[in-house]
Amino acid sequence: MAEQSFQLYDTTLRDGAQQEGMVLTVEDKLAVARELDGLGVGFIEGGWPGAVPRDTEFFRRARTELDLKHAELAAFGATRRPGVPAPVDPQVRALLAAETPVVTLVAKSHTGHVRDALRTTLAENLSMIGGTVRHLVHAGRRVFVDAEHYFDGYQLNREYALAVVRTAAEAGAETVVLCDTNGGSLPDEVAAVVAETRALTGVQLGIHCHDDTGCAVANTMAAVDAGAVQAQGTAHGYGERCGNADLFTVIANLVLKRGREVVPLERLAGLAATGRAVAELTQLPGSAAAPYIGASAFTHKAGLHASALRVDPDLYQHTRPALVGNTMRTLVSDMGGRSSIELKARELGYDVEAGSDEVARAATRVKELESVGYSFESADASFELLLREELAGAPRSHPFEVESWSVGVVGAHDEEVRTDATVRLSVQGRSITATGHGNGPVNALDTALHAALDPCFPALARLRLVDYRVRVLSGETGSSASARVLISYQDGARRWGTVGVDANTTAASWQALLDAVHYVLLDETPGRDGPTALGVTEPLEPFRL
């Protein structure tokens, strides 16, 4: 069972939606709310009805389309305006019209903001808070009050900030949330102010932090340790400026580091999947280096780490990745040595012996290739092809042979430039020639390969090129190589990459394209279910170049 006394409050759909570049439709907001509910958060703030038409529509549709199993929906808004009774204030009426069980009010707790932003008196601001809370509570709503700019206000005028907290609680607010609105506080400051406020008022407190000092999560944890019983945050730390506290990180920290089961362990195991789903819906990917759920959170590269991980993964990991639905990965590079090769091979499903000649040969070959420009960190498929050759002790056999290939660019005055590619291949002694047209050499070659091989190898029909990157290496490696090409592919639900290096960018691209085809056509190895693809698994839109 989740800890009942602690409140996890998500504000992705309101505060998080202020992230630069985020534009959520009502359908998006409904879908994100379902994902967060499935994770097990206690409250989902849906937006500001009456102030934002899209949010008003969200709450209207949520009444019939959102069947929340774990969370309660909250509407966000301001206290009544100065001089306007709460029952007739349009904003307060819109909050009630949203028909949510919870209403969260933002209230000024900084004297400068009261005078300069609200342009009212300190006494009237307290009346606005108390009157609005009483009206909403009388209407049957649970009320939370966000004390805006609380930490700055507390330093400026402690007694007034405390009066705001007392006024809200005495009027019936269930929790008063202390907000580090400008994000300028540090953990020791937050802990001290929360502890003092709690001791001086006896009020149930929450915490809402922004990340302008890079301390939003640390500040949230400090506040909880000091007695806060509600933690607010957003998925992936979305939000304006530097963002909000990342609620995913806060949840994992509370469960795994503080032993507070704010969500059940079985739901915590869905944390990474929830993060991917929300990122897909918002079209704003979370950081690969995000704690717990990022693609790189349990990824290891250096040889020293790999040697220790081979003995005990816990030696270089602070927790088990499976607890949050993530996995450990090993990157292959010239830094890794034999231990990295062994770990990566086992990760891909190959049973290799520690210190074997095959592993040593693979490690040596990786170092040699990376010295002339190759990089296998994002090219798992190319590495697996190399590994299989070393395990077999001989060059791999190919299901087809390349006889020739060519690329040409055709253009004329006032006509669109077109790229044509021709490939001539031999499949079981039969010569096949195919052409492809595209908006660039990679697109044209990819199309030609499909035209030639898909009829012979149906598995290739699902192969889609989704990303292409090229880096000029001249003067970097001291070799003749001048371009490194990394290509990512989608094969059904899997995504993986290949690499090619050559003085000619098109030739490097051709190498990477061929590796992709050979990877898909790998013979099954006993004990393995075909090629193993690592990395993200969500489907992507086709990429063409």
Secondary structure as the mmCIF struct_conf table of DSSP 4:
data_model
#
loop_
_struct_conf.conf_type_id
_struct_conf.id
_struct_conf.beg_label_comp_id
_struct_conf.beg_label_asym_id
_struct_conf.beg_label_seq_id
_struct_conf.end_label_comp_id
_struct_conf.end_label_asym_id
_struct_conf.end_label_seq_id
BEND BEND1 GLN A 4 SER A 5
STRN STRN1 GLN A 7 ASP A 10
TURN_TY1_P TURN_TY1_P1 THR A 12 ASP A 15
HELX_RH_3T_P HELX_RH_3T_P1 GLY A 16 GLN A 18
BEND BEND2 GLN A 19 GLN A 19
TURN_TY1_P TURN_TY1_P2 GLU A 20 GLY A 21
HELX_RH_AL_P HELX_RH_AL_P1 VAL A 26 LEU A 39
TURN_TY1_P TURN_TY1_P3 GLY A 40 GLY A 40
BEND BEND3 GLY A 42 GLY A 42
STRN STRN2 PHE A 43 GLY A 47
TURN_TY1_P TURN_TY1_P4 PRO A 49 ALA A 51
HELX_RH_AL_P HELX_RH_AL_P2 PRO A 53 GLU A 65
BEND BEND4 LYS A 69 HIS A 70
STRN STRN3 GLU A 72 ALA A 78
HELX_LH_PP_P HELX_LH_PP_P1 THR A 79 ARG A 81
TURN_TY1_P TURN_TY1_P5 PRO A 82 GLY A 83
BEND BEND5 VAL A 84 VAL A 84
HELX_RH_3T_P HELX_RH_3T_P2 ALA A 86 VAL A 88
HELX_RH_AL_P HELX_RH_AL_P3 PRO A 90 ALA A 97
TURN_TY1_P TURN_TY1_P6 ALA A 98 GLU A 99
BEND BEND6 PRO A 101 PRO A 101
STRN STRN4 VAL A 102 LYS A 108
HELX_RH_AL_P HELX_RH_AL_P4 THR A 111 HIS A 113
HELX_RH_PI_P HELX_RH_PI_P1 VAL A 114 LEU A 118
BEND BEND7 THR A 120 THR A 120
HELX_RH_AL_P HELX_RH_AL_P5 LEU A 122 HIS A 138
TURN_TY1_P TURN_TY1_P7 ALA A 139 GLY A 140
STRN STRN5 ARG A 142 GLU A 148
TURN_TY1_P TURN_TY1_P8 HIS A 149 HIS A 149
HELX_RH_AL_P HELX_RH_AL_P6 TYR A 150 LEU A 156
HELX_RH_AL_P HELX_RH_AL_P7 ARG A 158 ALA A 171
TURN_TY1_P TURN_TY1_P9 GLY A 172 GLY A 172
BEND BEND8 GLU A 174 GLU A 174
STRN STRN6 THR A 175 ASP A 180
TURN_TY1_P TURN_TY1_P10 THR A 181 ASN A 182
HELX_RH_AL_P HELX_RH_AL_P8 PRO A 187 THR A 201
STRN STRN7 LEU A 205 CYS A 209
STRN STRN8 HIS A 210 HIS A 210
TURN_TY1_P TURN_TY1_P11 ASP A 212 THR A 213
BEND BEND9 GLY A 214 GLY A 214
HELX_RH_AL_P HELX_RH_AL_P9 ALA A 216 ASP A 225
TURN_TY1_P TURN_TY1_P12 ALA A 226 GLY A 227
STRN STRN9 GLN A 230 GLY A 233
STRN STRN10 THR A 234 THR A 234
HELX_RH_3T_P HELX_RH_3T_P3 ALA A 235 GLY A 237
BEND BEND10 GLU A 240 GLU A 240
TURN_TY1_P TURN_TY1_P13 ARG A 241 CYS A 242
STRN STRN11 ASN A 244 ASN A 244
STRN STRN12 ASP A 246 ASP A 246
HELX_RH_AL_P HELX_RH_AL_P10 LEU A 247 ALA A 252
HELX_RH_PI_P HELX_RH_PI_P2 ASN A 253 LYS A 257
BEND BEND11 ARG A 258 ARG A 258
BEND BEND12 VAL A 262 VAL A 263
HELX_RH_AL_P HELX_RH_AL_P11 LEU A 265 LEU A 268
TURN_TY1_P TURN_TY1_P14 ALA A 269 GLY A 270
HELX_RH_AL_P HELX_RH_AL_P12 LEU A 271 THR A 282
TURN_TY1_P TURN_TY1_P15 GLN A 283 GLN A 283
HELX_LH_PP_P HELX_LH_PP_P2 PRO A 285 SER A 287
TURN_TY1_P TURN_TY1_P16 ALA A 288 ALA A 289
TURN_TY1_P TURN_TY1_P17 PRO A 291 ILE A 293
BEND BEND13 GLY A 294 GLY A 294
TURN_TY1_P TURN_TY1_P18 ALA A 295 PHE A 298
STRN STRN13 THR A 299 HIS A 300
BEND BEND14 ALA A 302 ALA A 302
HELX_RH_AL_P HELX_RH_AL_P13 GLY A 303 VAL A 311
HELX_RH_3T_P HELX_RH_3T_P4 PRO A 313 TYR A 316
BEND BEND15 HIS A 318 THR A 319
HELX_RH_3T_P HELX_RH_3T_P5 PRO A 321 VAL A 324
TURN_TY1_P TURN_TY1_P19 GLY A 325 GLY A 325
STRN STRN14 ARG A 329 THR A 330
BEND BEND16 SER A 333 SER A 333
TURN_TY1_P TURN_TY1_P20 ASP A 334 GLY A 336
HELX_RH_AL_P HELX_RH_AL_P14 GLY A 337 GLU A 347
TURN_TY1_P TURN_TY1_P21 LEU A 348 GLY A 349
TURN_TY1_P TURN_TY1_P22 ALA A 354 GLY A 355
HELX_RH_AL_P HELX_RH_AL_P15 ASP A 357 SER A 371
TURN_TY1_P TURN_TY1_P23 VAL A 372 GLY A 373
TURN_TY1_P TURN_TY1_P24 GLU A 377 SER A 378
HELX_RH_AL_P HELX_RH_AL_P16 ASP A 380 ALA A 392
TURN_TY1_P TURN_TY1_P25 GLY A 393 GLY A 393
BEND BEND17 ALA A 394 ALA A 394
HELX_LH_PP_P HELX_LH_PP_P3 PRO A 395 SER A 397
BEND BEND18 PRO A 399 PHE A 400
STRN STRN15 GLU A 401 VAL A 410
TURN_TY1_P TURN_TY1_P26 HIS A 413 ASP A 414
BEND BEND19 GLU A 415 GLU A 415
STRN STRN16 ARG A 418 VAL A 427
TURN_TY1_P TURN_TY1_P27 GLN A 428 GLY A 429
STRN STRN17 ARG A 430 GLY A 438
BEND BEND20 ASN A 439 GLY A 440
HELX_RH_AL_P HELX_RH_AL_P17 PRO A 441 LEU A 453
TURN_TY1_P TURN_TY1_P28 ASP A 454 CYS A 456
HELX_RH_3T_P HELX_RH_3T_P6 PRO A 458 ARG A 462
STRN STRN18 LEU A 463 VAL A 472
TURN_TY1_P TURN_TY1_P29 SER A 474 GLU A 476
BEND BEND21 THR A 477 SER A 480
STRN STRN19 ALA A 483 ASP A 491
TURN_TY1_P TURN_TY1_P30 GLY A 492 ALA A 493
STRN STRN20 ARG A 494 ASP A 502
BEND BEND22 ALA A 503 ASN A 504
HELX_RH_AL_P HELX_RH_AL_P18 THR A 505 VAL A 520
TURN_TY1_P TURN_TY1_P31 LEU A 521 LEU A 521
HELX_LH_PP_P HELX_LH_PP_P4 LEU A 522 THR A 525
TURN_TY1_P TURN_TY1_P32 PRO A 526 GLY A 527
BEND BEND23 ARG A 528 ARG A 528
BEND BEND24 GLY A 530 GLY A 530
BEND BEND25 GLY A 535 GLY A 535
BEND BEND26 GLU A 538 GLU A 538
#
